[in-house]
Amino acid sequence: MAEPSPRAPYDEEVNETLPPCPECSSDMSYEMGALLVCPLCGHEWTAESVAVDEPAQDAVITDAFGTVLADHDSVTIIKDLKIKGSSNVIKVGTKVRGIRLRQGVGDHDIECRIEGVSMQLKSGVVKKA
């Protein structure tokens, strides 16, 4: 009988059915006992918690006034926003074109570029233009 390889636990095929990280959306998650772990952000969660959260992924993203937003919409900022790590401020009335909606990445559900800087916004601080 052949002896098992010392690398036997590591020679298994990678499981492609694991869900992405709910925090950072990385697809590099792995199992550690009963938990799923993301090596990028360190977030740990259970498979059951992902199954409970999945219906929320289909949630509709609305602006501050309840208007439904879609990818590539144009929006206007409705309140001054301080840029984290900078002394700059995004003024009220700044128009943002070509937004991208991101669900399941915390409470910042809009990705956009303002003044050449890529950032994420909360849908509660914009109105559809």
Secondary structure, DSSP 8 states (H G I E B T S, - for coil): -----TTGGGSS---TT----TTT--S--EEETTEEE-TTT--EEEHHHHHHHGGGGG---B-TTS-B--TT--EEE-S-EE-TTSS-EE-TT-EE-S-EE--SSTT--EEEEETTEEEEE-GGGEEE-
